[in-house]
């Protein structure tokens, strides 16, 4: 459980992350320390990262808003599947032989 002062400090840092303002390394370490231990702080961090990414893209449709409101979207922009660059066949290439088609 977070104390009031810790929660307010975390939310202030995450607000700056969401707005794209400067956040020091020690503040990022501080947030990650709590995000690793507390699921609520982890979801706050994911939401702040998504909000930061959204500021770069102006147009959001209602589906994107719903996904963000439900906290379902990815927090890492590099974790998305890119069909023109990624190949699912290569990804499954390292799977055990029993997993293959018969």
N, C-alpha and C positions, 0 to 999 in steps of 0.2 A: 504494500500500500504506500502511496506517495504522500508526502507531507504537502501542505498547501503551498509552501514556498518553493518546493521542488517542482510541483506541478506547474505553477505559474512561470517559473524560469524555463522549464521545458517548452511550454506553450509559446513563450516569447521568442525563443530560439526557432521553433518550428514555424512561427508566423513569418519570421525573416527568411527562412528557407523557402516557404511558399511564395513569397513576394519576390524572390530572386535577389535579395539583399545579401551583403557580405556576412558570412558566418565564419568565425575563427576555427582553427583546427581543434583547439581545446574544447570549444563548445560542441563541435561535431562528435568528438570522443565522448563527451558528457552525455549527449543524447543517445548515442549508440550503446553506451553502457546500460542505460535504462531500457532501451528498445530490445536488447538481447534478453533481458530478464522479465519484462512486462509486456504482455500482448497488447494492451491498450496503447502504450507508448509506441510500440511497433506499428500499429495501425495509424496512429497520428503521424508518424514519420512517412509512411507510405502515402498517406493523403497529401501531406505537404509536398512531397516530390512530384506527385501527379499534378497538383495545382501549379507548381513551378513549370512543369512541362506544358500545361495548358496555356500559360501566358504566352508561349511562343506560337501556339496555333490559335487563331482568333475564332474560327468557325467550329462550333460544337453542335452536333445535332442532339435530339432528345435521348437517343440510345446511349451516346457517350455520357451525357449528364446522369442517366440512370445508373450506368456502370460505376461512375465515380461516386455517386451518392450511396450506393450499396457497398462501396469499398472493395470492388472486385477487380479493378484494373491493375496492371503491373506497375510496380514502382520503378523498375529499371528499364530505361528506354532500349537497352541492348538485349533485353530478354524476349523481344517479340520475334515471331516467325516471319521471315522474309522469303516468300516463295520464289522470287527471282534469284536469290543467292543461296538459300538453304535447300538441301535435298533430304527428304525424309528417308529415302533408301540408304543414304550414307549414315544417317543417325541410327537406324536400326541394324546397320551392317555389323556392329559389334555384339549383337544379341546372340545368345546360345543357339545351337543348331535345333534344339527341340522346339524353339519358338517359331521357326520358319514354317512356311506353307508346306503342306503335305502333297 
